[in-house]
């Protein structure tokens, strides 16, 4: 009896800047990305490299990325809420934070 084993491979890498070992083409590409960020006036450009075997459809990949960005949005919203609450507390009850500042 033959035993079947599924085999797959998935690598996923997110970069937000050029690496020291990058080629001249990659350096130019990152320079262009930096210029685009400056022209847009905000945001952050990232490059996503992935390799999935067996291949998945572009639609499935887009769905996965979208869900990841939704999670990121949710986490950033929670962090912003916590920071806003801390700011209010620091203003309303500064004496609670005096020890922290003296350390």
C-alpha positions in Angstrom: 0.0 0.0 0.0 1.4 3.4 -1.0 1.5 6.1 1.7 0.6 9.6 0.4 2.1 12.5 2.3 1.1 16.1 1.4 4.1 18.3 0.9 4.0 22.1 0.9 6.2 25.1 1.4 5.5 28.6 2.4 7.9 31.5 2.9 6.7 35.0 3.7 8.9 38.0 4.3 8.0 41.6 4.8 10.7 44.3 4.3 10.5 47.9 5.1 13.9 49.0 3.8 16.9 48.0 1.8 19.3 45.4 3.1 23.1 46.0 3.2 23.7 43.1 0.8 21.1 44.3 -1.8 22.0 44.7 -5.4 22.2 48.1 -7.1 18.7 47.4 -8.7 17.2 46.7 -5.3 18.8 49.9 -3.9 17.3 52.0 -6.7 13.9 50.4 -6.2 14.0 51.2 -2.5 15.1 54.8 -3.3 12.1 55.2 -5.6 9.8 53.8 -2.8 11.2 56.4 -0.4 10.6 59.2 -2.9 7.0 57.9 -3.4 6.4 57.9 0.4 7.7 61.5 0.6 5.4 62.6 -2.4 2.4 60.9 -0.8 3.1 62.7 2.4 2.7 59.8 4.8 2.3 56.1 5.1 4.9 53.4 4.9 6.0 51.3 2.0 6.7 47.7 2.6 7.6 44.9 0.2 6.1 41.5 0.6 8.0 38.5 -0.8 6.3 35.1 -0.7 6.8 31.6 -2.1 4.0 29.1 -1.8 4.2 25.6 -3.2 1.9 24.2 -4.4 0.7 27.5 -5.9 -2.3 29.3 -4.5 -4.5 31.6 -6.5 -3.9 35.4 -6.5 -7.4 35.8 -5.1 -6.7 33.5 -2.1 -3.4 35.3 -1.5 -5.2 38.7 -1.6 -7.8 37.4 0.8 -5.1 36.3 3.3 -3.3 39.6 3.0 -6.5 41.5 3.5 -7.3 39.5 6.7 -3.8 40.2 8.0 -4.2 43.9 7.4 -7.6 43.9 9.1 -6.0 42.3 12.1 -3.3 44.9 12.0 -5.9 47.7 11.9 -7.7 46.2 14.9 -4.4 45.9 16.9 -3.4 49.5 16.0 -6.8 50.8 17.0 -6.5 49.0 20.4 -3.1 50.5 20.9 -4.3 54.0 20.0 -7.2 53.6 22.4 -4.9 52.5 25.2 -2.5 55.4 24.5 -5.4 57.9 24.5 -6.6 56.6 27.9 -3.2 56.8 29.3 -2.8 60.4 28.1 -6.1 61.3 29.8 -5.0 59.6 33.0 -1.6 61.4 33.0 -3.4 64.7 32.6 -6.2 64.0 35.1 -4.1 62.2 37.7 -0.6 63.4 37.2 0.4 62.5 40.7 0.0 58.8 39.9 2.7 59.1 37.3 5.2 61.3 39.2 7.2 58.3 40.6 7.6 56.9 37.1 9.1 60.2 35.8 11.5 60.5 38.7 13.0 56.9 38.1 
